[in-house]
Amino acid sequence: MSHKLNQWQMLLLTISFLVGSSLLLAPNLTSFYSKQDAWLSMIIALAAGLILNWLWIYLLSKYQYQSIFVIAEKAVGKWIGGLISLLVVFYALHLCSYVVRNVSNFMISSVLPDTNAWTFQMMLIIVSLYSCYYGLNNIARVNEFLNPIMGVLFLVSLLLTLNRFELHNLKPFLEQPPRSILQGAYTTTGFPFIEVILLGTVFTYVSKKKNLMRTYLMAIAISGLILLITIIIVIGVDGYYLVSRNTFPTFELMRAINIVKLLERIEVLIGAVWIVGIFVKIVVCFYAGMMGLQHMSKHHRYRTFLLPAGLWVWAMANHVHSNTMEFTDFVAKNWTLWWFTLYLILIVVMLIGIIRKKHKPTES
């Protein structure tokens, strides 16, 4: 079982983690509040995400990019550090359950409405556990192969919609009050720009860490740019009214693509791109949770915890919310605060460790 990564794989993992689950949902979440000015909300969210993640990875660099579980124990002691590690594990598996539920919601509402949601949930969890079983290098290589292909498919899909793009759908510019624009930015800051701190469990396995901070921040900037372009095109084609009332507006955008009766149902491509990104995100969430459980239990490997964690994620996925509207409302109002709480706790813990000079490498 190998956990070694290079910086290129780390870049692609970060992009997949950020763009994967946000590709279909971000236009709806931002335009619901900021309407045609959703593009500005995304710019603000990206700027906030870059600032928050710069501080995050800067502090991690002071600890030589050790795992956040090791850092917590060194900074505040075994017992408090253990509680913080348990909190990170819960956040990781909780996020995993939300992502799994998103996939089943998408499949039964937009693709195969007559299929039981459990079918998609169990298939996705089993494949993710299998990938996690063989180590981080496994998912990194799969993502390294699929990511460029998915990127090309997504780009071509967007280009095929440009013939319906209308600039007037984005006008009047800056019509919405600052409060509405900031509310749209607030929603997208947590989803996905703060969630990505879970990759703090992965940095320790990057082989060469010299330019890791730049690679990480570059991945966030690229992901934000992809989401920004997606929002502009989706609103430019369909208008904010339809986008803000559709849970998966990017997918619906592709439904109208029809190339001389030869290529139809192009939206399946964007669905495939989204699910590949979702798969990467779920594996990373499982991996973060498993590494935390392994560290707390002092077990020699984490494979023992995979099946119980998978069952727990599956059970929680069916109880996190009762319907799609409830999910959208929770994410729009509470998700950023929910994840910022964990972010703030970890930042304070690392600062305490630096003040106590626990960040310096231990001499053997």
C-alpha positions in Angstrom: 0.0 0.0 0.0 1.6 3.2 -1.2 0.9 6.8 -0.2 3.6 8.6 -2.2 2.5 11.5 -4.4 4.2 14.0 -6.7 3.2 17.6 -6.9 1.4 17.1 -10.3 -0.8 14.5 -8.7 -1.4 16.7 -5.7 -2.5 19.5 -8.1 -5.0 17.3 -9.9 -6.3 15.8 -6.7 -7.0 19.3 -5.3 -8.7 20.4 -8.6 -10.9 17.3 -8.6 -11.8 17.7 -4.9 -12.8 21.3 -5.4 -14.5 21.2 -8.8 -16.0 17.7 -8.6 -19.0 18.3 -6.3 -19.3 22.1 -7.1 -19.6 21.8 -10.9 -23.3 21.2 -10.9 -24.3 22.9 -7.7 -22.3 26.2 -7.5 -24.3 28.1 -10.2 -27.5 27.5 -8.3 -26.1 28.3 -4.8 -24.6 31.6 -5.9 -27.3 32.9 -8.3 -30.0 32.2 -5.7 -28.9 35.2 -3.8 -26.8 37.3 -6.2 -28.8 36.5 -9.4 -27.0 37.7 -12.6 -24.1 39.0 -10.4 -23.3 35.4 -9.3 -20.0 35.7 -11.2 -18.9 38.5 -8.8 -19.9 36.4 -5.8 -17.7 33.6 -7.2 -14.7 36.0 -7.5 -15.2 37.1 -3.9 -15.5 33.5 -2.7 -12.3 32.6 -4.6 -10.4 35.5 -3.1 -11.6 34.5 0.4 -10.7 30.9 -0.3 -7.2 31.8 -1.4 -6.6 33.9 1.7 -7.9 31.3 4.1 -6.0 28.5 2.4 -2.8 30.5 2.3 -2.9 30.9 6.1 -3.8 27.2 6.4 -0.9 25.9 4.3 1.5 28.5 5.6 1.0 27.2 9.1 1.2 23.6 7.9 4.6 24.4 6.3 5.8 25.5 9.8 5.2 21.9 10.8 6.9 20.5 7.7 3.5 19.4 6.3 3.0 16.7 8.9 -0.5 15.2 9.2 -3.0 17.4 11.0 -3.6 14.5 13.5 0.1 14.5 14.4 0.2 18.3 14.6 -2.9 18.4 17.0 -1.3 15.9 19.4 2.0 17.8 19.4 0.4 21.2 19.8 -2.1 20.7 22.5 -1.3 17.3 24.0 -2.6 13.8 23.7 -6.1 14.1 25.1 -7.2 17.4 23.6 -5.3 16.5 20.4 -7.3 13.2 20.3 -10.6 15.0 20.6 -9.6 17.3 17.7 -8.6 14.3 15.6 -11.9 12.7 16.4 -13.6 16.0 15.3 -11.7 16.0 12.0 -12.7 12.3 11.4 -16.3 13.2 12.0 -16.2 16.2 9.6 -14.6 14.0 6.9 -17.1 11.2 7.2 -20.0 13.7 7.5 -18.8 15.4 4.3 -18.5 12.0 2.6 -22.1 11.2 3.5 -23.3 14.5 2.0 -21.4 13.9 -1.2 -22.8 10.3 -1.5 -26.3 11.6 -0.9 -25.8 14.3 -3.6 -24.9 11.6 -6.1 -28.1 9.6 -5.4 -30.2 12.8 -5.5 -28.8 13.6 -8.9 -29.2 10.2 -10.3 -32.8 9.7 -9.2 -33.9 13.2 -10.1 -32.1 13.7 -13.4 -30.9 10.4 -14.9 -32.7 7.3 -13.7 -35.7 8.4 -11.6 -37.2 4.8 -11.2 -34.1 3.4 -9.5 -33.7 3.1 -5.8 -31.3 5.6 -4.3 -29.5 2.9 -2.2 -28.3 1.3 -5.5 -26.1 4.3 -6.4 -25.0 5.0 -2.8 -23.8 1.4 -2.2 -22.1 1.2 -5.6 -20.2 4.4 -5.0 -19.2 3.6 -1.4 -18.0 0.1 -2.4 -15.8 1.4 -5.2 -14.5 4.2 -3.0 -13.6 1.8 -0.2 -11.9 -0.5 -2.7 -9.8 2.4 -4.0 -9.0 3.6 -0.5 -8.0 0.1 0.5 -5.1 0.1 -2.0 -3.8 3.5 -0.8 -3.6 7.1 -1.8 -1.3 6.5 -4.7 -4.0 4.4 -6.3 -6.6 7.2 -6.5 -3.9 9.7 -7.4 -2.9 7.6 -10.5 -6.5 7.0 -11.5 -7.2 10.7 -11.2 -4.1 11.6 -13.1 -5.4 9.5 -16.0 -9.0 10.6 -15.9 -8.7 14.3 -15.0 -7.4 15.5 -18.4 -10.0 13.4 -20.3 -12.8 14.8 -18.1 -11.4 18.3 -18.5 -11.5 18.1 -22.3 -15.1 16.6 -22.3 -16.3 19.4 -20.0 -14.6 22.1 -22.1 -16.1 20.7 -25.3 -19.5 20.5 -23.7 -19.4 24.2 -22.6 -18.2 25.3 -26.1 -21.2 23.5 -27.6 -23.6 25.8 -25.6 -22.0 29.1 -26.6 -24.3 29.5 -29.6 -27.1 30.1 -27.1 -25.1 32.5 -24.9 -26.8 35.9 -24.5 -24.9 38.7 -22.9 -28.1 40.4 -21.8 -28.8 37.6 -19.3 -25.8 38.9 -17.3 -27.1 42.5 -17.4 -27.5 44.9 -15.6 -24.1 44.5 -14.1 -23.8 45.1 -10.4 -27.5 45.6 -10.0 -27.8 43.5 -6.8 -27.0 45.1 -3.5 -23.7 44.3 -1.8 -25.4 42.2 0.8 -26.9 39.8 -1.8 -23.6 39.5 -3.6 -21.8 38.8 -0.3 -24.4 36.2 0.6 -23.8 34.4 -2.6 -20.0 34.5 -2.0 -20.5 33.3 1.6 -22.3 30.2 0.4 -19.6 29.2 -2.0 -16.7 30.0 0.3 -17.5 27.0 2.5 -18.5 24.9 -0.5 -15.9 24.1 -1.6 -13.1 26.4 -0.6 -12.9 25.6 3.1 -13.7 21.9 2.7 -10.4 21.4 0.9 -8.6 21.7 4.2 -9.1 17.9 4.5 -6.2 17.6 2.1 -4.1 18.6 5.1 -4.0 14.8 5.8 -2.4 14.2 2.3 0.4 16.8 2.2 2.7 14.7 4.3 2.9 12.1 1.5 4.0 14.5 -1.2 7.5 13.5 -2.1 9.0 16.9 -2.8 7.5 19.7 -0.8 9.6 22.6 -1.9 6.9 24.4 -3.9 3.9 22.6 -2.4 2.3 25.9 -1.2 2.4 27.4 -4.7 1.1 24.2 -6.2 -1.8 24.0 -3.7 -2.8 27.7 -4.2 -2.5 27.4 -7.9 -4.9 24.4 -7.9 -7.4 26.5 -5.9 -7.1 29.4 -8.3 -7.6 27.1 -11.4 -10.6 25.5 -9.7 -12.1 28.8 -8.9 -11.6 30.0 -12.5 -13.3 26.8 -13.8 -16.3 27.5 -11.6 -16.4 31.1 -12.5 -16.4 30.4 -16.3 -19.1 27.7 -15.7 -21.3 30.2 -13.8 -20.9 32.9 -16.5 -21.9 30.5 -19.3 -24.8 28.8 -17.4 -26.4 32.2 -16.5 -25.6 33.6 -19.9 -27.4 30.8 -21.6 -30.4 30.1 -19.3 -30.6 33.3 -17.3 -30.4 33.5 -13.5 -34.2 32.9 -13.0 -33.9 29.3 -14.3 -30.5 28.7 -12.8 -31.5 29.7 -9.3 -34.5 27.3 -9.4 -32.7 24.3 -10.7 -30.6 22.2 -8.4 -28.3 21.0 -11.1 -28.3 23.8 -13.7 -25.0 22.8 -15.4 -26.5 19.4 -16.2 -29.7 20.9 -17.4 -27.7 23.3 -19.6 -26.3 20.4 -21.6 -29.7 18.8 -22.2 -30.4 21.1 -25.1 -27.2 20.2 -27.0 -28.2 18.3 -30.2 -25.7 18.1 -33.1 -27.7 17.3 -36.3 -29.4 14.4 -34.6 -26.1 12.6 -34.4 -24.9 13.5 -30.9 -27.7 13.7 -28.4 -27.8 13.4 -24.6 -24.5 15.2 -24.3 -25.5 16.0 -20.7 -24.4 12.5 -19.8 -20.8 13.6 -20.4 -21.1 16.4 -17.8 -22.7 13.9 -15.5 -19.7 11.6 -16.0 -17.3 14.4 -15.3 -19.1 15.3 -12.1 -19.2 11.7 -10.8 -15.5 11.2 -11.4 -14.7 14.3 -9.4 -17.2 13.2 -6.7 -15.5 9.8 -6.6 -12.1 11.5 -5.9 -13.7 13.6 -3.2 -15.3 10.7 -1.5 -12.0 8.7 -1.5 -10.1 11.6 0.0 -12.8 12.0 2.7 -12.6 8.3 3.5 -8.8 8.5 3.5 -8.8 11.5 5.9 -11.1 9.7 8.3 -9.2 6.4 8.2 -5.9 8.1 8.8 -7.4 9.8 11.8 -8.8 6.6 13.2 -5.5 4.8 12.6 -3.6 7.6 14.4 -5.9 7.6 17.4 -6.0 3.9 17.8 -2.2 3.5 17.1 -3.1 0.7 14.7 -0.5 -0.3 12.2 -2.9 0.2 9.2 -6.3 1.7 8.6 -7.9 -1.1 6.5 -9.7 -2.5 9.6 -11.8 0.6 9.8 -12.9 0.8 6.2 -16.0 -1.4 6.3 -17.5 0.1 9.5 -16.8 3.6 8.2 -18.5 2.7 4.9 -21.6 1.4 6.7 -21.7 4.5 8.9 -21.4 6.8 5.9 -24.2 4.9 4.0 -26.5 5.2 7.1 -25.8 8.8 7.6 -26.2 9.6 3.9 -29.9 8.6 4.2 -30.5 10.8 7.3 -28.6 14.0 6.7 -31.6 15.6 5.0 -35.0 14.5 3.8 -35.1 16.1 0.4 -33.0 18.2 -2.1 -34.5 21.5 -1.0 -33.6 20.9 2.6 -30.1 20.1 1.6 -29.8 23.3 -0.5 -31.2 25.4 2.3 -28.7 24.0 4.8 -25.7 24.4 2.5 -26.7 28.0 1.6 -27.2 29.1 5.2 -25.0 27.0 7.4 -22.3 25.1 5.5 -19.7 27.9 5.4 -20.1 28.5 9.2 -20.0 24.8 9.8 -16.7 24.3 8.0 -15.2 27.6 9.2 -15.7 26.4 12.8 -13.3 23.4 12.1 -11.0 25.7 10.1 -10.7 28.1 13.0 -10.2 25.4 15.6 -7.3 23.9 13.6 -5.7 27.3 13.0 -5.8 28.1 16.7 -4.4 24.7 17.5 -1.5 25.2 15.1 -0.8 28.7 16.4 -0.8 27.3 20.0 1.8 24.8 18.9 4.0 27.4 17.3 3.8 29.6 20.4 4.8 26.5 22.4 7.5 25.8 19.9 6.1 22.4 19.1 6.4 22.9 15.4 10.1 22.4 15.3 11.3 18.9 14.2 12.2 16.6 17.0 15.9 15.8 17.2 16.7 12.1 17.2 
